[in-house]
Structures are given as structure tokens and as C-alpha cells.
């Protein structure tokens, strides 16, 4: 059997290429100049855009929730202030009985303790200073410290100063002094021995 010449093979391949190009043009699938790498980069960029849009929606929802919580807290504080003023005018001592606002501060303290410190600090700084103090005083010291560490230095300093002023105005009651071993004890204590 005779081998076809190189010229004949080249002509056949060229003919097939012309037919393939004509079929591509006829179906409208022209080469856009994109390679597999270009397609992969384009796909990766669109995936990142979708993920960024999803994160932005989540942050927007969190911001709206924080604003709503702040507005509720401000309304609660204002209602409490008005209630205290009404009690003063009526002649009763403000805060004589535990109010629903106090239990709300306890509930807020539990909520902020359950949150991650960074997220809690972001919302906590937006609150009124009086609300911050009341909530911080009801929280465990460790939780308060972690939230204050995540706050901006200015916000943490303002809360610290407000809490220090409050503590200076209301000093804690002195703790009972217990005798150390080897110290003289009173007659009742020696009688029990």
C-alpha cells in the first residue's frame, strides 16, 4: 500500500479546519479569546463578588439589629427616667421596687455575655453611657473585661471612668473581718472550742 504524501495530508487537515471553522461561524460560537485560565479567573472573581455581597448583606442585617436594640434600650432608659421622675413627684423613692427595666438590664447582661466579645463591643459602644454602665455592672468581670478589650480605647476609657465615678459615689460595704489563725478571738468563739 502506498503512503500518502505529506502535501496530500496537509491539504486534508486544512480542509477539515476550514469545514470546522465554517461550522463554528454558522452556529454563532465564535472564539472570544478566553482561555481556560481566563475562564477560571473570571469564574473565581464572580464567586468572590457573590461572597462579598452575601457578607455585606449579613453586616447590614447585624447593623440594623444593633440599631433596633439601641433604640429599644434608649426608649427603656427614657421610660425609666420618666418613671423615676414620676415617683419623685409622687413622694416615693425612685427604684424602691425592682422594675422591669432592671430585669431588662439583667437580661441584656446575659445576652452580651453570651456574644463574642468583638461583636458585643461593636454594639456595646453604640449604647448610651448609663446603659453601658448598668449592663456592665450586671455582667461577670471576665466578660466585661473581654468586651472592654475589644472596644475602641476611647470607648473603653469612657466606660471605665463612668464606672469609677459610680463606684466612688457608692462605695462597697466593708467586708466582715475574720480573725487570722493565732489571733485572739472573742469569748463566744473560744467557748465553742
C-alpha positions in Angstrom: 0.0 0.0 0.0 1.3 3.4 -0.9 1.8 6.0 1.7 0.1 9.3 1.1 2.3 12.3 0.6 2.8 15.0 3.2 1.3 17.5 0.8 -1.9 15.5 0.5 -2.2 15.1 4.3 -1.7 18.8 4.9 -4.4 19.6 2.3 -6.8 17.2 4.0 -6.2 18.7 7.5 -6.6 22.2 6.1 -9.9 21.2 4.5 -11.1 19.8 7.8 -10.1 23.0 9.6 -12.0 25.1 7.1 -15.1 23.0 7.5 -14.8 23.2 11.3 -14.4 27.0 11.3 -17.4 27.3 8.9 -19.5 25.2 11.3 -18.4 27.3 14.3 -19.3 30.6 12.5 -22.6 29.2 11.3 -23.6 28.2 14.9 -22.5 31.6 16.3 -19.9 30.2 18.7 -17.1 32.4 17.8 -13.8 32.4 19.7 -14.0 35.1 22.4 -10.3 34.9 23.0 -10.8 33.4 26.5 -8.6 30.6 27.6 -9.3 28.1 30.3 -7.2 30.2 32.7 -9.1 33.3 31.7 -12.4 31.5 32.3 -11.2 30.2 35.7 -10.2 33.7 36.7 -13.5 35.2 35.6 -15.4 32.5 37.5 -13.3 33.0 40.6 -13.9 36.7 40.5 -17.7 36.3 40.2 -17.7 33.8 43.1 -15.8 36.3 45.2 -18.3 39.0 44.3 -21.2 36.8 45.3 -19.5 36.0 48.6 -18.7 39.7 49.3 -22.3 40.6 48.6 -23.5 37.9 51.0 -21.1 39.2 53.7 -22.4 42.8 53.1 -26.0 41.7 53.5 -25.1 39.9 56.7 -23.3 43.0 58.1 -26.2 45.2 57.1 -28.7 43.0 58.9 -26.4 43.0 62.0 -26.2 46.8 61.9 -30.0 47.1 61.6 -30.4 44.7 64.6 -27.9 46.7 66.6 -29.7 50.0 65.8 -33.0 48.5 66.7 -31.6 47.2 70.0 -30.1 50.5 70.8 -33.3 52.3 70.1 -35.2 49.9 72.4 -32.6 50.4 75.1 -32.8 54.2 74.7 -36.6 54.0 74.9 -36.4 51.8 78.0 -33.9 54.2 79.7 -36.2 57.2 78.8 -39.2 55.4 80.2 -37.3 54.5 83.4 -36.2 58.1 83.8 -39.8 59.3 83.4 -40.9 56.7 85.9 -38.3 57.9 88.4 -39.4 61.5 87.9 -43.0 60.5 88.4 -42.0 58.6 91.6 -40.1 61.6 92.9 -43.1 63.9 92.3 -45.4 61.3 94.0 -43.1 61.3 97.0 -41.9 57.7 96.8 -38.2 56.7 96.5 -37.2 56.0 92.9 -36.2 52.4 92.4 -37.9 51.3 95.6 -39.1 48.1 94.0 -37.2 46.2 91.3 -38.6 47.4 88.0 -39.0 45.6 84.7 -36.2 47.9 83.4 -33.8 46.4 86.0 -34.7 42.9 84.8 -34.1 44.1 81.3 -30.6 45.1 82.2 -30.0 41.7 83.7 -31.3 40.1 80.6 -29.1 42.3 78.4 -26.1 41.4 80.6 -26.7 37.7 79.9 -27.1 38.4 76.2 -23.9 40.4 75.9 -22.0 37.7 78.0 -23.2 35.1 75.5 -22.0 37.1 72.5 -18.5 37.0 71.1 -16.6 39.9 72.7 -15.7 41.6 69.4 -19.3 41.6 68.2 -20.6 42.6 71.6 -18.1 45.5 71.8 -19.2 46.8 68.5 -22.8 47.1 69.7 -22.0 48.0 73.3 -20.1 51.2 72.3 -23.2 52.5 70.5 -25.3 52.4 73.7 -25.8 55.3 76.0 -23.2 55.5 78.7 -25.8 55.0 81.5 -27.0 51.8 79.8 -23.4 50.7 79.3 -22.7 51.1 83.0 -25.9 49.3 84.2 -25.3 46.4 81.8 -21.5 46.2 82.6 -22.2 46.2 86.4 -24.5 43.2 86.0 -22.0 41.2 83.9 -19.3 38.9 85.2 -16.0 40.7 85.5 -14.3 38.5 82.9 -17.0 39.1 80.3 -16.9 42.8 80.9 -13.1 42.8 80.6 -13.2 40.9 77.3 -15.8 43.2 75.8 -13.8 46.3 77.0 -10.6 44.9 75.5 -12.4 44.6 72.1 -13.8 48.2 72.4 -12.0 51.2 71.0 -9.6 52.8 73.5 -11.8 55.9 73.7 -14.9 53.9 74.4 -13.3 51.6 77.0 -11.8 54.6 78.8 -15.1 56.4 78.9 -16.8 53.3 80.3 -14.0 52.8 82.9 -14.2 56.4 84.0 -18.0 56.3 84.3 -17.8 53.1 86.3 -15.1 54.5 88.6 -17.2 57.6 89.2 -20.2 55.4 90.1 -18.1 53.2 92.4 -16.7 56.3 94.1 -20.2 57.7 94.7 -21.4 54.3 96.1 -18.5 52.7 98.0 -19.0 49.0 98.7 -19.9 47.9 102.3 -16.9 46.8 104.3 -16.5 43.0 104.4 -16.7 41.2 107.7 -13.2 40.8 109.2 -12.3 37.3 110.1 -9.6 36.6 112.7 -6.5 35.0 111.3 -5.2 31.8 112.9 -3.3 32.7 116.1 -5.2 35.9 116.7 -7.2 36.4 119.9 -10.8 35.5 119.4 -13.9 36.8 121.2 -15.5 34.9 124.2 -18.2 33.3 122.0 -15.6 31.8 119.7 -13.4 30.5 122.5 -16.4 28.9 124.2 -17.2 26.9 121.1 -13.7 25.4 121.1 
